[in-house]
Amino acid sequence: MSNMSNYKNHANDPERAVFLFLDNLRETGLTNMFGASPYIRKRFPDLNRYEANRLLCKWMETFEARHADAS
């Protein structure tokens, strides 16, 4: 998760910041992404559990479409 400054660049777009964070977290292999909600809440303390879970689900649902050109 070396791109921490990128999250600050997206302060006006918290969804984008969380998605970037999750992309980086996935690349590290630190956790199964189904268990990523606590990592979101730790990195973005203003998000409650419901919002963190909602963003995680949306990240999962849109992952393939957002990364279609990467494959």
C-alpha positions as CSV (number, residue, x, y, z in Angstrom):
1,M,0.0,0.0,0.0
2,S,2.6,2.4,-1.1
3,N,0.3,5.0,-2.7
4,M,-1.1,6.5,0.5
5,S,-0.8,10.0,-0.9
6,N,-3.1,9.0,-3.8
7,Y,-6.0,8.7,-1.3
8,K,-5.5,12.3,-0.2
9,N,-5.8,13.4,-3.8
10,H,-9.3,12.0,-3.9
11,A,-10.5,13.6,-0.7
12,N,-13.5,15.0,-2.6
13,D,-14.4,11.5,-4.0
14,P,-14.3,9.1,-1.0
15,E,-15.6,6.2,-3.2
16,R,-12.6,6.6,-5.5
17,A,-10.2,6.8,-2.6
18,V,-11.6,3.6,-1.0
19,F,-11.5,1.8,-4.4
20,L,-7.8,2.8,-4.9
21,F,-7.1,1.6,-1.3
22,L,-8.9,-1.7,-2.0
23,D,-7.0,-2.2,-5.3
24,N,-3.8,-1.7,-3.4
25,L,-4.8,-3.9,-0.5
26,R,-5.8,-6.7,-3.0
27,E,-2.3,-6.5,-4.6
28,T,-0.6,-6.9,-1.3
29,G,-2.4,-10.2,-0.6
30,L,-2.7,-9.1,3.1
31,T,-6.3,-10.3,3.5
32,N,-9.0,-12.1,1.7
33,M,-11.1,-9.2,0.2
34,F,-14.3,-10.5,1.9
35,G,-12.6,-9.5,5.1
36,A,-11.5,-6.1,4.0
37,S,-14.1,-4.0,5.7
38,P,-12.0,-3.5,9.0
39,Y,-9.1,-2.3,6.8
40,I,-11.3,0.2,5.2
41,R,-12.6,1.5,8.6
42,K,-9.1,1.7,9.9
43,R,-7.8,3.7,6.9
44,F,-11.0,5.8,6.6
45,P,-12.2,6.3,10.2
46,D,-15.0,8.6,9.2
47,L,-16.8,5.7,7.5
48,N,-19.1,3.6,9.7
49,R,-19.4,-0.1,9.3
50,Y,-22.4,0.1,7.1
51,E,-20.7,2.5,4.7
52,A,-17.4,0.5,4.6
53,N,-19.4,-2.7,3.8
54,R,-21.4,-0.9,1.1
55,L,-18.3,0.4,-0.6
56,L,-16.6,-3.0,-0.3
57,C,-19.6,-4.6,-2.0
58,K,-19.7,-2.0,-4.7
59,W,-15.9,-2.4,-5.3
60,M,-16.4,-6.2,-5.7
61,E,-19.4,-5.8,-8.0
62,T,-17.6,-3.3,-10.2
63,F,-14.1,-4.8,-10.1
64,E,-14.2,-6.6,-13.4
65,A,-15.7,-3.7,-15.3
66,R,-13.1,-1.2,-13.9
67,H,-10.2,-3.5,-14.7
68,A,-11.4,-4.9,-18.0
69,D,-8.7,-3.2,-20.0
70,A,-6.0,-4.5,-17.6
71,S,-6.3,-8.1,-18.7
